[in-house]
Amino acid sequence: MEIQKIAKILQNEPAFRSKQIKKAVFGDLIENWDEATTLPLVLRKNLQADCPLSELAAEKTLTSKDGETLKILFLTKDGSKIESVLMKHIDERNTVCVSSQVGCSVGCEFCATGELGFKRNLSDSEIVDQVLYFARLLKKEGIRVTNVVFMGMGEPFLNYDNVLAAIKTLNDKDGFNLGARHISVSTVGIIEGITEFLPVSSTGHLILASKLLGLAGTEYLKTFEIVIQLGAILAVVVLYWRKFFVDIEIYKKLLLAFLPTIIVGFTLYPLIKAYLLGNALIVVITLFLGGVFMILFEKYLKLHKSKELSYKNYLVIGIFQAVSVIPGVSRAMATIVGGMYSGLSREKATEFSFLLAVPTMIAATGLDLYKSRDILTASNTGTLLTGSLLSFIFALIAIKFLINYVKKHDFTTFGIYRIVLSVFYYFLFI
């Protein structure tokens, strides 16, 4: 059903016709425009001629032995083939798994879609039609679709505009009226935003999440895990803009603290990307050891009032940060520990770790973008920007949370979290 065409046909109709059509299509789940008896006969004929209720044709149906799972192979108007799945759960949830693209360019290890290569994006109407097909089937059983997940063919965020438009249609209270909490689209950009400034290692979490989801360790995925830090950088600039535009002295401190990372990063970049990025075992080990270190550090460190540091102290903080090129160490943890060791209060050390993140991540992102320029396309650049946007939003939340947290607590809880996560992941997935 081409939603845009319907809007054109209704241009000269009363405004209430739109609600009538939404109720007929998404509420009553009509299968033919003749069933929309609240509409004038002439309008129904125009809709039947110009706007078929579905742009998809069910070509093949596969049903599980227990009859609770149904997979449909759909044929689009241009002859492309996509798949959608209906899953009926014991708790009476009925979940539709929809495709967002014909083919895919990501190449997840668990999915054969990547072997087909990328063909084209699905329109928002084609995405919605998948849900409506199953909704009409369930209507005959007196039940309805309760959940929609974007986990079929394709990478949803490579088709961002159409996926978002489809979600808005499904969520429309005058239409399909599916609650936002019942629509799921996942992205590792959220992980980056939440974990970048917490002492738990954002890169480590991204690597573990990628392994858990079965994402292939391609050069593009490694670049994605680095570049979406741009959003987190912007969050720091937004929250601490006065520091960057008023306090000129801060640039000298940041330069000194950043110097060791420049040397280590440029010297060891090929080694880091080839052998450390994407290595889940390395991450698990460093998460565990980092957690133990944090607990012991908090137990035995005697904090004093924050003092004014010398330039030499900031160079020491930079040496601590340079260790975080190893995935799982956590740049935030290394910098905060270095700051507290040098004489900063927990709050001041945490704040400086935010500021030092800006040049560090700009350099890491810029270097990787330059090195990976040959694998970037207009299509996957959109994914990077989307991931960065989500990273920005959740980084804002994480920064404000951590500043308030360190006023009353130490980092022992984060140390315990790191140990529990590493042990859990090791025994279940390695």
C-alpha positions in Angstrom: 0.0 0.0 0.0 1.7 3.2 -1.2 0.9 5.6 1.6 2.1 8.7 -0.4 -0.3 7.9 -3.2 -3.2 7.7 -0.8 -2.3 11.2 0.4 -2.5 12.5 -3.1 -5.9 10.9 -3.8 -7.3 12.5 -0.6 -6.1 16.0 -1.5 -9.6 17.1 -2.6 -11.5 15.0 0.0 -12.7 16.1 3.4 -10.1 15.9 6.2 -12.0 13.1 8.0 -11.4 10.7 5.1 -7.9 10.2 6.2 -9.0 8.9 9.6 -11.6 6.7 7.9 -9.0 5.1 5.7 -6.6 4.6 8.6 -9.3 2.8 10.6 -10.2 0.6 7.7 -6.6 -0.3 6.8 -5.0 -0.5 10.2 -7.9 -1.1 12.5 -10.4 -3.2 10.6 -7.5 -4.7 8.5 -9.5 -4.9 5.3 -8.2 -7.1 2.5 -10.0 -5.2 -0.3 -11.0 -1.6 -0.7 -14.6 -2.7 -1.2 -14.7 -3.7 2.5 -14.2 0.0 3.4 -17.9 0.8 3.4 -17.5 4.1 5.2 -15.9 5.5 2.1 -17.9 6.6 -1.0 -18.0 4.1 -3.8 -16.1 6.4 -6.3 -13.3 6.9 -3.8 -13.1 3.1 -3.2 -12.8 2.5 -6.9 -10.0 5.1 -7.2 -8.1 3.5 -4.4 -8.6 0.0 -5.8 -7.2 1.1 -9.1 -4.3 3.3 -8.0 -3.4 2.0 -4.5 -3.5 -1.7 -4.0 -3.7 -2.7 -0.3 -0.3 -4.4 -0.6 2.8 -4.1 -2.7 3.9 -7.6 -1.7 2.8 -11.0 -2.9 3.3 -14.0 -0.7 5.2 -16.5 -2.9 6.1 -19.2 -0.4 5.1 -20.1 3.1 7.0 -22.2 5.6 5.5 -23.3 9.0 7.3 -24.8 12.0 6.3 -28.2 13.3 4.4 -26.7 16.2 2.7 -24.2 13.9 3.8 -21.3 16.1 6.3 -19.8 13.7 5.5 -18.8 10.1 8.0 -17.5 7.5 6.8 -15.9 4.3 8.8 -15.3 1.2 7.4 -12.1 -0.4 7.8 -10.9 -4.0 7.9 -7.2 -4.5 6.6 -5.3 -7.5 10.0 -5.2 -9.1 10.5 -8.9 -8.7 12.8 -8.7 -5.6 12.4 -11.3 -2.8 12.3 -10.6 0.9 11.4 -12.7 4.0 9.3 -11.9 7.1 8.5 -14.1 10.1 5.6 -14.4 12.6 6.5 -15.8 16.0 3.7 -16.8 18.4 4.9 -16.9 22.0 3.6 -18.9 25.0 2.8 -15.6 26.8 0.4 -14.6 24.0 2.8 -12.2 22.3 2.8 -12.2 18.5 6.0 -10.8 17.1 6.6 -9.9 13.5 10.2 -9.8 12.3 10.4 -7.6 9.3 13.0 -6.9 6.6 14.2 -3.4 5.8 16.3 -4.0 2.7 16.6 -6.4 -0.2 19.9 -8.1 0.6 22.5 -6.6 2.9 26.0 -5.2 2.9 26.9 -5.8 6.6 27.8 -9.5 6.5 26.8 -10.9 9.9 28.2 -14.4 10.6 24.8 -15.8 11.6 23.0 -14.5 8.6 23.0 -15.7 5.0 21.5 -12.4 3.7 24.9 -10.8 3.4 25.9 -13.4 0.8 23.3 -12.0 -1.5 24.8 -8.5 -1.5 22.9 -5.3 -1.2 20.1 -4.7 -3.8 18.0 -1.8 -2.6 16.2 -0.3 0.4 12.6 -1.2 1.0 10.1 1.7 1.0 8.2 2.5 4.2 5.1 1.0 2.6 6.8 -2.3 1.8 7.9 -2.5 5.5 4.5 -1.8 6.8 2.9 -4.2 4.4 4.8 -7.1 6.0 3.2 -6.3 9.3 -0.2 -5.9 7.8 0.0 -9.3 6.1 0.4 -11.1 9.4 -2.1 -8.8 11.2 -4.8 -9.9 8.7 -3.9 -13.5 9.3 -4.1 -13.1 13.1 -7.3 -11.3 12.8 -9.0 -14.5 11.6 -7.9 -16.1 14.9 -9.2 -13.2 17.0 -5.7 -12.0 18.0 -3.3 -9.3 16.9 0.3 -8.3 16.3 1.8 -7.3 19.7 5.5 -6.7 18.7 7.6 -5.7 15.7 11.3 -6.3 15.4 13.6 -5.0 12.6 15.8 -8.1 12.5 14.9 -9.5 9.0 16.9 -9.0 5.8 19.0 -5.9 5.8 20.5 -3.4 8.2 17.7 -1.0 9.4 20.0 2.0 10.0 21.3 1.8 6.4 17.7 2.6 5.5 17.1 5.0 8.2 14.5 7.4 6.7 12.2 4.6 5.5 12.5 2.6 8.7 11.6 5.7 10.7 8.7 6.5 8.5 7.4 2.9 8.9 7.8 3.0 12.7 5.8 6.3 12.8 3.0 4.6 10.7 2.9 1.6 13.0 3.0 3.8 16.1 0.3 6.2 14.9 -2.6 6.2 17.5 -5.1 6.8 14.7 -3.7 3.9 12.7 -2.0 0.6 13.7 -1.5 2.0 17.2 1.4 -0.2 18.2 3.2 1.2 21.3 6.8 2.4 20.8 8.0 0.0 23.5 6.7 -2.9 21.3 8.9 -1.9 18.3 12.6 -2.9 18.5 15.5 -1.6 16.4 19.0 -2.3 17.9 22.3 -0.4 17.3 25.7 -0.5 19.0 25.7 3.4 19.0 23.7 3.3 22.2 26.4 1.1 23.8 29.1 3.6 22.8 27.2 6.6 24.2 26.5 5.0 27.6 29.9 3.4 28.2 32.4 5.8 26.7 32.7 8.0 29.8 32.1 5.3 32.4 35.2 3.3 33.6 34.0 0.1 32.0 35.5 0.4 28.4 33.2 1.4 25.6 35.4 -0.3 22.9 35.4 -3.5 25.0 31.6 -3.4 25.2 31.3 -2.8 21.5 33.5 -5.8 20.7 31.6 -8.1 23.1 28.3 -6.9 21.7 29.4 -7.5 18.2 30.6 -11.0 19.0 27.4 -11.7 20.9 25.2 -10.5 18.0 27.4 -12.5 15.5 28.5 -9.4 13.6 31.4 -10.3 11.3 34.7 -8.7 12.3 35.0 -6.8 9.0 37.2 -3.7 8.6 34.0 -1.6 8.3 32.7 -2.9 11.7 36.0 -2.0 13.3 35.8 1.4 11.8 32.2 1.8 12.9 33.3 1.0 16.5 35.8 3.8 16.4 34.0 6.5 14.4 30.8 6.6 16.4 32.8 8.1 19.2 32.3 11.4 17.3 28.9 11.7 19.0 30.4 11.2 22.4 33.0 13.9 21.6 30.3 16.4 20.7 28.5 15.6 24.0 31.6 16.8 25.9 32.0 19.9 23.9 28.3 20.8 24.4 28.5 20.3 28.2 31.9 21.9 28.7 32.0 24.5 26.0 33.1 27.2 28.5 36.3 25.2 29.3 37.2 25.0 25.6 36.4 28.6 24.7 37.3 30.5 27.9 40.1 28.6 29.7 43.0 28.8 27.3 45.3 27.1 29.9 43.3 23.9 29.4 44.8 23.4 26.0 48.3 23.1 27.4 47.2 20.6 29.9 45.3 18.5 27.3 48.2 18.6 24.9 50.6 17.2 27.4 48.2 14.6 28.6 47.5 13.7 25.0 51.1 13.4 23.9 51.7 9.8 25.0 48.6 8.6 23.3 49.7 10.2 20.0 53.0 8.4 20.2 51.5 5.0 21.1 48.6 5.3 18.7 50.5 6.3 15.6 53.3 3.7 16.3 51.1 0.8 17.1 47.9 1.5 15.1 48.3 -1.4 12.6 49.0 -3.9 15.4 46.1 -2.6 17.5 43.6 -2.9 14.7 44.8 -6.2 13.4 45.2 -8.1 16.6 43.4 -6.3 19.5 40.3 -4.7 18.1 37.7 -7.5 17.7 39.5 -9.9 20.1 36.9 -10.8 22.7 39.4 -12.8 24.8 41.6 -9.8 25.2 38.6 -7.7 26.2 37.5 -10.3 28.8 41.0 -10.5 30.4 41.4 -6.7 30.6 37.9 -6.2 31.9 38.6 -8.7 34.7 42.1 -7.3 35.6 40.9 -3.7 35.3 38.0 -4.5 37.7 40.4 -6.1 40.3 42.7 -3.1 39.9 39.9 -0.6 40.5 38.8 -2.3 43.7 42.3 -2.5 45.1 43.0 1.1 44.0 39.9 2.4 45.8 40.7 0.4 48.9 44.3 1.5 49.4 44.4 5.0 47.8 44.3 7.8 50.4 42.5 10.7 48.9 43.4 14.3 49.8 42.0 17.6 48.7 42.4 18.2 45.0 45.6 20.1 44.4 46.9 22.2 41.4 48.9 19.9 39.2 52.2 20.6 37.4 52.6 20.1 33.7 54.6 17.0 34.6 51.6 15.6 36.4 49.4 16.0 33.3 52.1 14.1 31.3 51.8 11.2 33.8 48.0 11.2 33.4 48.6 10.9 29.6 50.9 7.9 30.2 48.0 6.2 32.1 45.6 7.0 29.3 48.0 5.5 26.7 47.5 2.1 28.3 43.8 2.2 27.2 44.8 1.5 23.6 44.3 -2.1 24.7 40.6 -2.9 24.3 38.9 -3.5 27.6 41.2 -1.3 29.7 38.9 1.8 29.5 40.2 5.2 28.6 38.0 6.7 31.3 39.3 4.4 34.0 42.9 4.9 33.1 42.6 8.7 32.9 40.6 9.0 36.2 43.1 6.7 38.0 46.0 8.7 36.6 44.4 11.9 37.8 43.6 10.7 41.3 47.1 9.2 41.6 48.6 12.6 40.6 46.5 14.5 43.2 43.2 15.4 41.7 39.9 14.7 43.6 37.7 12.0 42.2 35.3 14.6 40.8 38.1 16.7 39.2 39.8 13.6 37.8 36.5 12.5 36.3 35.9 15.9 34.7 39.4 16.0 33.2 38.9 12.5 31.7 35.9 14.0 29.8 37.9 16.9 28.5 40.9 14.7 27.5 38.5 12.5 25.6 38.0 15.2 23.0 41.5 15.4 21.4 42.0 11.6 22.0 38.9 10.5 20.2 39.2 13.1 17.4 42.7 11.8 16.7 41.6 8.1 16.8 38.6 8.8 14.7 40.4 11.0 12.2 43.2 8.4 11.8 40.8 5.6 11.2 38.7 7.5 8.8 41.8 8.3 6.8 43.1 4.8 6.9 39.7 3.3 6.0 38.7 5.9 3.4 38.5 3.3 0.6 35.8 1.2 2.4 33.5 4.1 3.1 30.5 4.7 0.8 27.5 7.0 0.8 25.4 4.1 2.1 27.5 3.1 5.1 28.4 6.7 6.0 24.7 7.1 6.8 25.1 4.3 9.4 28.1 6.0 10.9 26.2 9.2 11.3 23.2 7.5 12.8 25.4 5.6 15.3 27.2 8.9 16.2 23.8 10.6 16.8 22.7 7.9 19.2 26.2 8.0 20.8 25.8 11.7 21.4 22.4 11.4 23.1 23.4 8.7 25.5 26.8 10.2 26.2 25.0 13.3 27.5 23.1 11.1 29.9 26.2 9.1 31.0 28.3 12.2 31.6 25.7 13.9 33.8 25.1 10.6 35.7 28.8 10.0 36.4 29.5 13.5 37.7 26.6 13.2 40.2 27.7 9.6 41.1 31.3 10.4 42.0 30.2 13.2 44.4 28.9 10.5 46.8 30.5 7.2 45.7 33.8 5.6 44.7 34.4 3.3 41.7 34.3 0.0 43.5 30.9 -0.8 42.0 32.3 -0.4 38.5 35.1 -2.7 39.4 32.7 -5.4 40.5 30.6 -4.9 37.3 33.7 -5.4 35.1 34.6 -8.6 36.9 31.1 -10.0 36.8 30.7 -9.2 33.1 34.1 -10.7 32.1 33.4 -13.9 34.0 29.9 -14.2 32.7 30.9 -13.6 29.1 33.9 -16.0 29.3 32.0 -19.0 30.6 29.0 -18.5 28.3 30.5 -17.3 25.0 34.3 -18.1 24.9 
